[in-house]
Amino acid sequence: MGIRDVMARIFDEISEAVFPSNIYCIMCGSLIDRSRIYALCDQCVREMHWITGGTCDCCGKALPDTYRGISSDGRRLCYDCMIRNHYFIKGWSCLSYGLHERELMMDIKYNGKGYIARMMGDVMFDRMETLIDAAQEGDDGSFPRIDVVIPVPVSRKRMVRRGYNQSELMARQFVRRWRQHVQHHLHGAVAGNASDRSYCFCPKLESHILVRRKATVMLRSLNPEERRLALHGAFAVNPALRSRIEDKNILLIDDIYTTGATADACSKVLLEEGAESVYLLTLASGGNRRPRE
């Protein structure tokens, strides 16, 4: 763990002690107690757009039960993934990007509420826990053994203005929860639970391998092709840290997924620099919108 990581953890602990983040609902501001999951009141938990049903077999965005977008290889794909190949193998998402999710992201990005990003890291881990357990136990499912977790970087300008990278905060908490999960199982193994003895790996968080070489315009106003052009050359791998991703399975973490332009730009660079494969986990994803003719 580097100096920056240690300082970030100390800052998180001090901030939480002085300004507890679970006294008020992070959505509506209602008074809550510490038992409330993700610091959301009961009503706001119900109003969030949790992804619990069918999803795109490629990017992970939610699909309605009535959608019948089946690819030639039998996968159920969203409109975007039907017409576009991606550099990442598979993605997962936790929420559909609606009004409440947008408000949370605005608070994280522009209102200095970085502690919400850490809570969203909890959301991400809870979304993936069952798949992580299956991978730990050697199940040959869709989730591989992940070696490295990498957050999508922000530009230097936005980092200075914001004070943090929201995707890094989510990724840090995601890996922290994963580590605690492994330690819990290892403790069971020490106590004699044979079923837990092989449960011993946890990926490493690498926040400095992927760098953003240039700032980009806000992508939400651009169409998919314009987004890809805007992101051309935006990301690079730090040459001094390249060996840390060689032949490794990468889990890329980002806050929002829409068309996949950012995820593809990052995944392409990681693969070109020696990564074995790239998978994707996002907090929220856009809807399955039919492309304009």
N, C-alpha and C positions, 0 to 999 in steps of 0.2 A: 504494500500500500504506500503510495507516494505522499509527499508532504501536502500536496493540494488535497488529496483524498482525506487525509487525517484532519486537516483544517476544516474541510467541508463537514465532516462528521461532528467535530466539536461545535461548529457553528450551529448545526442542526439541533444538537442536544441543548445548547444554551438557549436558543430561540424557543424551543419547545417548553423549556422550564420557565422562562420569563413570560412568554406569550403562548399559552397552551392553545393548540389549534383545533381542539375538539370541544370547546365550550359552546360555540354557536354553529348552526348548520351552515356549511360552506356555500349553500345555494340561496337560501331565503333569509338567513340570519337569525332564525328562531333559536331560543335557548335549548340546548340538548345536554345529555349526560354522556359520559365516556363510553357507554355501551353501544352507542349508535354507530353502525358500520359506515366507514369512510366519512365520518363526521357529517352525515346527512340525516335530516329528520325523516320520520316515517313517510310523510307525504312526498318529500322530494325523492326518496328512494323509489317510490312507486312511479314518479313522473319521469325519471331518467329512462332513456331508450336503450335498455340492456339488450345485447344480442344473445338470444337464447334459442333461436330456431335455426332454420337452414341458412347456410352461408355459401358464398362463392368458394369453390374448391381451390381457387388460386389466390385471390387477394384477401378473402375473409370477410368482405362486407356482407351485411344481412341481405337475404333474398326472400321475397314473399313466397308463401307456399304455392301460389298459383303460377309462379314463374317457371318456364320450361326451357331455359337456355342450356341445352346440352351440346357439348363439343363432340367432335368426331371420335375422341378417345373416351367418351362416356362421362367426362367430368361435367358437373353443374357449374356453369360460369356466368358471371354478370356480363352486362353488355360490353363494358370496357375490355374485359379479359377475353371475350369472344373474338374481338377484332385486333387484339394487341398482345404480343408475347412479352413476358417480363424476364428480367435477369434474376430475380429472386425466385426460389422454387415454390414457396408457399407462404401465405400470410394469414394472420389471425387478427381480429379486432374485438374490442370489448363493448363498444357503444356505437349506435348510429348517431350521426352528427345532426342533432336537432337544436331547438332553441336553448334548452337548458345546458346542453354540452357546449354550445357556442358561448354562453355566458360564463361558464367555468373557464374556458380557454382564454377569454378576454381578461378575466381576473388574473389568471396566471401570467399571461404575456404582457399586459399593459397596466395592471393595478398592483404589481409587486407582491402578489400572493403566491410565492413560490412553494409555500407549505402545501398548497393544494396539489401541486405536481407530485409531491411525495405520496400523498394519499392515493393519487391515481396510479402510482407504482404498485400499491397494494391491490388495486383493481386489476391491474395487468397480471400480477402473480396469481390471484385467485382464479382468473380466467384460464390460466395455463396449468394450474396445479395438477389436474388429472392427467394431462398429457405429459407433464414432467415426470410424474410417478411412473407412467407406462414406459417412458424412455429409460428411466433409471433401472427398471426391472428387466430391460433388454427386449421390450416389445418392439417388433419391426413395424411400427405404425408410421403415421405421417410426421411425427415430431422426432427428430434425430437427437443424438447426443450433441448438445451445443458446447462448443469450446470457449467462445468469446462472445460477449454482449457489447455492442457498439451503438451509442446514441447518434442520431443524425445531428451534425454540428450546426450551429448558427454562425452568422457572420460576426466578425470582430466588433463592428459597429453596434449590432443588436445585443451582443454580449455585454458591452460597456453600458449601454442604455438600460438593459434589463437587469444586469447583475448576475445572471445565471442563464443556463440553457435548460429550458423546461424538459426537453427529452432526456438530458443527462440526469436530472433530478428523478425522473420516473425510472430510468434505467438503474440508477443507484439503489433505489428502494426495492425494485424488482429483484436485483441480485442479492440484496441484503435479506429479503424474505426467502429467497431460494437457499441461501447459506444457512439460515436458521432452520429451514425445513430439513436440510441434510443433517445438520447437527442433532436435531431431534431424533431422526432415524438412527444415526450412529450411536446415540445414547441408548436407544433401545437395543442395538446390537451388543453393546457392552454389557447390558443387563441380561443378555442371553437370548434375545429374540433373533433366531437364526434367519428369519425372512428378511431382516434389515441389514445383514452383514455386507451385502454387495452395494448398498445404497451409499455411495461415497463421493460422487463428483458434483462439482458446482462450477459453472462457467466463470471466467474472469471478466470483470468490467474493464474495458479499455476506452477511456474518454478522449485520448489524444492521438489515436491512430488515424482516424478520419478527420480531415481538416477541410474547412470551407475556404476556398481561394478567392472568392469574390462574392460580394453581396448581390442579391437579385431583387428585382421588383416584386411586389406582392403578386403571388401567382393566382389568387382566387378570381381575378378578372380575365385570365387568359384561357384560351382553349387548350386542349391536350397537346397539340403540336407546338403552340407558342410556349407552353411550359417547358417542353423538352429543349427547345432552342435556347430559352432563357437559362436553363440549367447546364448547358453544354460547357464543360470545363470548370464547373463550379466547385467540384470536390476533388480531393487528392488524398493519397495515403502518405503519411509522414515517412520518408525514406529510412530514417533511423529506427523506426518501429516496425518496418515491413515484415521482419521475421516472425513477429507475433501472430500474424494471420496466415502464414504459409501452411497450406494443407489443413486449414481449420474450418469447422462449421461455424458460421457467424449468425447470430441473431441480431438483426438491425431493429432499433427501437425508435419510433417517431410518435408525435402527438396525433396528427390527423392524416388520413389517407383519402385522396379523392380519385385522381386518375392513375396514380403510381409513378408520376414523372420524377419526383424526388427520390423515391425508393429505388427506382431503376438507375438513376444517375449514381447513387451511392453504391448500389450492388455491382454495377458494371466496373467501377473503379476497384472495388475490393476483389472481384474475380480476376481482373487484369493483373493485380498485384500479388496473386498467388493463393487467395482463399479457395478452399475446396467447394463451398456452397454458401449461399446466403438465404436466410429465412427472415420473415418480417413480422413484427408485432407492433400494432398501433393502438392507441387509446380509443380513437373514434374514426369512423369512416363514413363517407358520403353515401347517398342512396344509389340505387341501381337505375340510373337515368338512361333512357334510350338516346343514343347519339343523334344529333341533328342530321337530317338527310343532306 
